[in-house]
Amino acid sequence: MLVTNFLQKRKSVRDFKPMKVDKYELEIIKDAIEQISKEENELLKFQLLENGSIVSEGLKGKAGYGGVMIESPHYVSISSEKETLENKLKIGYALEKLNTKIVDLNIDTCWITVDEVDKDTMKSVFGETGDKINYLIGFGYGKAKKFFSKETTSSRNPVKEMVFDGEIGNPISAEVLEERGLLDIFSTIIYAPSHKNFQPWRFVIKDSEVEIFMVKSDEDLRSLIDIGVIMFYFEELAREKSLEGKWNLNIHEEGNYLKIASFKL
């Protein structure tokens, strides 16, 4: 999968057909879940719920968009035993990694936030540890849109508002990013999704590394999930540019920001 094309075409489907995903493809998804779980040292717990009607009925009126639960034939939940900042990042990273593998099978998906659903409901739907689940991926086959239907698109901040030279607030030119081999990465990464399109990430380019920061707000926990998502995409896009590497976490406060990690160039 070419991540550049995937991100630019990425969409979230809210209307699914009732038909179930083929058993062969479900096995591929199960294998992907197992592999990602191993990569995260089993710190994250995934749950594949093949009978989606149980989930959608249990969460009706309590989750979804505008109080309307997204009904899909299948769901995947993810949780962690410890509510640490690092684990929030890992949840975003792992969920989007799984999401790309599902979409690569020509299956449609939708992220669903369930962190405001009461604990008793979550436990009744997902079991005793259900109250630790904050996000679901609903997946299946989306209903075809009507011709000439208006697509909803969200604006994205331009590169110059999220990438800086040396420190936040110091603008960096497209020419410098091009010279460093980073312009295509940042021109693509603006399409990454975030809660309410807040785009809480900021990048600082140093001599030998890229640093990522998070804008502090009243929704830091959700923003950390979003940061995990964009960290995944940055690594994948960097790999396409032959920049092999992983983020090195170093979470601490710096003014109005949380410094999250650095990536060696």
Order of alpha helices (4+ residues) and beta strands (2+ residues): alpha-alpha-beta-alpha-beta-alpha-beta-alpha-beta-beta-alpha-alpha-beta-beta-alpha-beta-beta
